Amino acid sequence: MCLSIPSKVVKIDKEKNTAIVDTMGVKREAGLDLMEEGSVDIDDYVLIHVGFVMNKIDEEDALESLKVYQEILEKMDEQERTQAVLDGDNCENREGP
């Protein structure tokens, strides 16, 4: 099962059409090719799948989701936490039930 953790946009590179996002303290680049031009701004919360921003989400919903994720992560050790955040948007597409 894939879980997309809300990520906050901290920088946008219009030349590369990418955003730098912060996912619970882990920063990485995500493509904006699947979003309408100009629809994502700095400080927006987004969901990412396989390295691309898929949609924006409401800040209140994002913060509530992050609170739940934080409770889960507190039960993991540091290496497990970092890996969970990094793997969160790199799920394989699977067919079947």
mmCIF file of the C-alpha atoms, coordinates in Angstrom:
data_MODEL
# 
_entry.id   MODEL 
# 
loop_
_atom_site.group_PDB 
_atom_site.id 
_atom_site.type_symbol 
_atom_site.label_atom_id 
_atom_site.label_alt_id 
_atom_site.label_comp_id 
_atom_site.label_asym_id 
_atom_site.label_entity_id 
_atom_site.label_seq_id 
_atom_site.pdbx_PDB_ins_code 
_atom_site.Cartn_x 
_atom_site.Cartn_y 
_atom_site.Cartn_z 
_atom_site.occupancy 
_atom_site.B_iso_or_equiv 
_atom_site.pdbx_formal_charge 
_atom_site.auth_seq_id 
_atom_site.auth_comp_id 
_atom_site.auth_asym_id 
_atom_site.auth_atom_id 
_atom_site.pdbx_PDB_model_num 
ATOM 1  C CA . MET A 1 1  ? 0.000  0.000  0.000   1.00 0.00 ? 1  MET A CA 1 
ATOM 2  C CA . CYS A 1 2  ? 1.250  3.478  -0.846  1.00 0.00 ? 2  CYS A CA 1 
ATOM 3  C CA . LEU A 1 3  ? 0.854  6.429  1.449   1.00 0.00 ? 3  LEU A CA 1 
ATOM 4  C CA . SER A 1 4  ? 1.432  9.945  0.237   1.00 0.00 ? 4  SER A CA 1 
ATOM 5  C CA . ILE A 1 5  ? 2.640  12.186 3.028   1.00 0.00 ? 5  ILE A CA 1 
ATOM 6  C CA . PRO A 1 6  ? 1.705  15.868 2.666   1.00 0.00 ? 6  PRO A CA 1 
ATOM 7  C CA . SER A 1 7  ? 4.730  17.917 1.666   1.00 0.00 ? 7  SER A CA 1 
ATOM 8  C CA . LYS A 1 8  ? 5.179  21.680 1.932   1.00 0.00 ? 8  LYS A CA 1 
ATOM 9  C CA . VAL A 1 9  ? 6.556  23.520 -1.102  1.00 0.00 ? 9  VAL A CA 1 
ATOM 10 C CA . VAL A 1 10 ? 9.598  25.554 -0.024  1.00 0.00 ? 10 VAL A CA 1 
ATOM 11 C CA . LYS A 1 11 ? 11.015 26.559 -3.424  1.00 0.00 ? 11 LYS A CA 1 
ATOM 12 C CA . ILE A 1 12 ? 9.970  26.511 -7.071  1.00 0.00 ? 12 ILE A CA 1 
ATOM 13 C CA . ASP A 1 13 ? 12.365 26.318 -10.022 1.00 0.00 ? 13 ASP A CA 1 
ATOM 14 C CA . LYS A 1 14 ? 10.408 27.539 -13.040 1.00 0.00 ? 14 LYS A CA 1 
ATOM 15 C CA . GLU A 1 15 ? 13.232 26.700 -15.462 1.00 0.00 ? 15 GLU A CA 1 
ATOM 16 C CA . LYS A 1 16 ? 13.236 23.028 -14.452 1.00 0.00 ? 16 LYS A CA 1 
ATOM 17 C CA . ASN A 1 17 ? 9.501  23.014 -13.645 1.00 0.00 ? 17 ASN A CA 1 
ATOM 18 C CA . THR A 1 18 ? 10.220 21.475 -10.264 1.00 0.00 ? 18 THR A CA 1 
ATOM 19 C CA . ALA A 1 19 ? 9.548  22.213 -6.627  1.00 0.00 ? 19 ALA A CA 1 
ATOM 20 C CA . ILE A 1 20 ? 11.656 21.599 -3.554  1.00 0.00 ? 20 ILE A CA 1 
ATOM 21 C CA . VAL A 1 21 ? 9.348  20.145 -0.942  1.00 0.00 ? 21 VAL A CA 1 
ATOM 22 C CA . ASP A 1 22 ? 9.751  19.478 2.757   1.00 0.00 ? 22 ASP A CA 1 
ATOM 23 C CA . THR A 1 23 ? 8.266  16.177 3.856   1.00 0.00 ? 23 THR A CA 1 
ATOM 24 C CA . MET A 1 24 ? 8.501  16.035 7.625   1.00 0.00 ? 24 MET A CA 1 
ATOM 25 C CA . GLY A 1 25 ? 11.991 17.540 7.582   1.00 0.00 ? 25 GLY A CA 1 
ATOM 26 C CA . VAL A 1 26 ? 13.270 15.699 4.501   1.00 0.00 ? 26 VAL A CA 1 
ATOM 27 C CA . LYS A 1 27 ? 13.770 18.010 1.518   1.00 0.00 ? 27 LYS A CA 1 
ATOM 28 C CA . ARG A 1 28 ? 13.723 16.765 -2.058  1.00 0.00 ? 28 ARG A CA 1 
ATOM 29 C CA . GLU A 1 29 ? 12.828 17.771 -5.584  1.00 0.00 ? 29 GLU A CA 1 
ATOM 30 C CA . ALA A 1 30 ? 9.496  16.911 -7.208  1.00 0.00 ? 30 ALA A CA 1 
ATOM 31 C CA . GLY A 1 31 ? 8.365  17.512 -10.776 1.00 0.00 ? 31 GLY A CA 1 
ATOM 32 C CA . LEU A 1 32 ? 5.508  19.887 -11.536 1.00 0.00 ? 32 LEU A CA 1 
ATOM 33 C CA . ASP A 1 33 ? 4.799  18.526 -15.034 1.00 0.00 ? 33 ASP A CA 1 
ATOM 34 C CA . LEU A 1 34 ? 1.452  17.012 -14.009 1.00 0.00 ? 34 LEU A CA 1 
ATOM 35 C CA . MET A 1 35 ? 0.131  20.245 -12.518 1.00 0.00 ? 35 MET A CA 1 
ATOM 36 C CA . GLU A 1 36 ? -1.381 23.203 -14.327 1.00 0.00 ? 36 GLU A CA 1 
ATOM 37 C CA . GLU A 1 37 ? 1.229  25.938 -14.771 1.00 0.00 ? 37 GLU A CA 1 
ATOM 38 C CA . GLY A 1 38 ? 1.169  28.393 -11.883 1.00 0.00 ? 38 GLY A CA 1 
ATOM 39 C CA . SER A 1 39 ? -1.174 26.270 -9.758  1.00 0.00 ? 39 SER A CA 1 
ATOM 40 C CA . VAL A 1 40 ? 1.440  25.450 -7.107  1.00 0.00 ? 40 VAL A CA 1 
ATOM 41 C CA . ASP A 1 41 ? 2.994  28.171 -4.957  1.00 0.00 ? 41 ASP A CA 1 
ATOM 42 C CA . ILE A 1 42 ? 5.529  28.321 -2.157  1.00 0.00 ? 42 ILE A CA 1 
ATOM 43 C CA . ASP A 1 43 ? 3.929  27.278 1.171   1.00 0.00 ? 43 ASP A CA 1 
ATOM 44 C CA . ASP A 1 44 ? 1.300  25.112 -0.561  1.00 0.00 ? 44 ASP A CA 1 
ATOM 45 C CA . TYR A 1 45 ? 0.867  21.541 0.646   1.00 0.00 ? 45 TYR A CA 1 
ATOM 46 C CA . VAL A 1 46 ? 1.021  18.890 -2.039  1.00 0.00 ? 46 VAL A CA 1 
ATOM 47 C CA . LEU A 1 47 ? 0.894  15.125 -2.465  1.00 0.00 ? 47 LEU A CA 1 
ATOM 48 C CA . ILE A 1 48 ? 3.654  13.429 -4.439  1.00 0.00 ? 48 ILE A CA 1 
ATOM 49 C CA . HIS A 1 49 ? 3.726  10.125 -6.281  1.00 0.00 ? 49 HIS A CA 1 
ATOM 50 C CA . VAL A 1 50 ? 6.780  8.672  -8.055  1.00 0.00 ? 50 VAL A CA 1 
ATOM 51 C CA . GLY A 1 51 ? 8.572  12.010 -7.894  1.00 0.00 ? 51 GLY A CA 1 
ATOM 52 C CA . PHE A 1 52 ? 5.787  14.222 -9.256  1.00 0.00 ? 52 PHE A CA 1 
ATOM 53 C CA . VAL A 1 53 ? 3.388  16.574 -7.517  1.00 0.00 ? 53 VAL A CA 1 
ATOM 54 C CA . MET A 1 54 ? -0.033 15.038 -8.165  1.00 0.00 ? 54 MET A CA 1 
ATOM 55 C CA . ASN A 1 55 ? -2.291 17.565 -6.429  1.00 0.00 ? 55 ASN A CA 1 
ATOM 56 C CA . LYS A 1 56 ? -2.537 20.326 -3.868  1.00 0.00 ? 56 LYS A CA 1 
ATOM 57 C CA . ILE A 1 57 ? -4.307 19.774 -0.595  1.00 0.00 ? 57 ILE A CA 1 
ATOM 58 C CA . ASP A 1 58 ? -5.877 22.045 1.973   1.00 0.00 ? 58 ASP A CA 1 
ATOM 59 C CA . GLU A 1 59 ? -3.456 23.202 4.683   1.00 0.00 ? 59 GLU A CA 1 
ATOM 60 C CA . GLU A 1 60 ? -5.777 22.158 7.512   1.00 0.00 ? 60 GLU A CA 1 
ATOM 61 C CA . ASP A 1 61 ? -6.113 18.633 6.091   1.00 0.00 ? 61 ASP A CA 1 
ATOM 62 C CA . ALA A 1 62 ? -2.346 18.454 5.502   1.00 0.00 ? 62 ALA A CA 1 
ATOM 63 C CA . LEU A 1 63 ? -1.548 19.465 9.071   1.00 0.00 ? 63 LEU A CA 1 
ATOM 64 C CA . GLU A 1 64 ? -4.020 16.934 10.491  1.00 0.00 ? 64 GLU A CA 1 
ATOM 65 C CA . SER A 1 65 ? -2.495 14.169 8.355   1.00 0.00 ? 65 SER A CA 1 
ATOM 66 C CA . LEU A 1 66 ? 1.020  15.187 9.411   1.00 0.00 ? 66 LEU A CA 1 
ATOM 67 C CA . LYS A 1 67 ? -0.030 14.991 13.055  1.00 0.00 ? 67 LYS A CA 1 
ATOM 68 C CA . VAL A 1 68 ? -1.156 11.379 12.573  1.00 0.00 ? 68 VAL A CA 1 
ATOM 69 C CA . TYR A 1 69 ? 2.016  10.491 10.650  1.00 0.00 ? 69 TYR A CA 1 
ATOM 70 C CA . GLN A 1 70 ? 4.103  12.032 13.431  1.00 0.00 ? 70 GLN A CA 1 
ATOM 71 C CA . GLU A 1 71 ? 2.391  9.813  16.002  1.00 0.00 ? 71 GLU A CA 1 
ATOM 72 C CA . ILE A 1 72 ? 3.229  6.764  13.878  1.00 0.00 ? 72 ILE A CA 1 
ATOM 73 C CA . LEU A 1 73 ? 6.827  7.863  13.305  1.00 0.00 ? 73 LEU A CA 1 
ATOM 74 C CA . GLU A 1 74 ? 7.407  8.421  17.026  1.00 0.00 ? 74 GLU A CA 1 
ATOM 75 C CA . LYS A 1 75 ? 7.041  4.670  17.456  1.00 0.00 ? 75 LYS A CA 1 
ATOM 76 C CA . MET A 1 76 ? 9.880  4.000  14.942  1.00 0.00 ? 76 MET A CA 1 
ATOM 77 C CA . ASP A 1 77 ? 13.633 4.389  15.317  1.00 0.00 ? 77 ASP A CA 1 
ATOM 78 C CA . GLU A 1 78 ? 15.485 7.143  13.384  1.00 0.00 ? 78 GLU A CA 1 
ATOM 79 C CA . GLN A 1 79 ? 16.528 4.990  10.418  1.00 0.00 ? 79 GLN A CA 1 
ATOM 80 C CA . GLU A 1 80 ? 13.006 3.585  9.998   1.00 0.00 ? 80 GLU A CA 1 
ATOM 81 C CA . ARG A 1 81 ? 11.530 7.111  10.152  1.00 0.00 ? 81 ARG A CA 1 
ATOM 82 C CA . THR A 1 82 ? 13.843 8.509  7.488   1.00 0.00 ? 82 THR A CA 1 
ATOM 83 C CA . GLN A 1 83 ? 13.293 5.523  5.207   1.00 0.00 ? 83 GLN A CA 1 
ATOM 84 C CA . ALA A 1 84 ? 9.501  5.714  5.611   1.00 0.00 ? 84 ALA A CA 1 
ATOM 85 C CA . VAL A 1 85 ? 9.495  9.373  4.569   1.00 0.00 ? 85 VAL A CA 1 
ATOM 86 C CA . LEU A 1 86 ? 11.809 8.736  1.606   1.00 0.00 ? 86 LEU A CA 1 
ATOM 87 C CA . ASP A 1 87 ? 9.833  5.700  0.430   1.00 0.00 ? 87 ASP A CA 1 
ATOM 88 C CA . GLY A 1 88 ? 6.455  7.364  0.915   1.00 0.00 ? 88 GLY A CA 1 
ATOM 89 C CA . ASP A 1 89 ? 6.153  8.655  -2.643  1.00 0.00 ? 89 ASP A CA 1 
ATOM 90 C CA . ASN A 1 90 ? 8.082  5.961  -4.516  1.00 0.00 ? 90 ASN A CA 1 
ATOM 91 C CA . CYS A 1 91 ? 5.531  3.164  -4.553  1.00 0.00 ? 91 CYS A CA 1 
ATOM 92 C CA . GLU A 1 92 ? 5.423  0.743  -7.424  1.00 0.00 ? 92 GLU A CA 1 
ATOM 93 C CA . ASN A 1 93 ? 2.256  0.577  -9.485  1.00 0.00 ? 93 ASN A CA 1 
ATOM 94 C CA . ARG A 1 94 ? 0.709  -2.780 -8.731  1.00 0.00 ? 94 ARG A CA 1 
ATOM 95 C CA . GLU A 1 95 ? -2.170 -4.503 -10.405 1.00 0.00 ? 95 GLU A CA 1 
ATOM 96 C CA . GLY A 1 96 ? -4.656 -6.710 -8.665  1.00 0.00 ? 96 GLY A CA 1 
ATOM 97 C CA . PRO A 1 97 ? -6.711 -6.477 -5.480  1.00 0.00 ? 97 PRO A CA 1 
# 
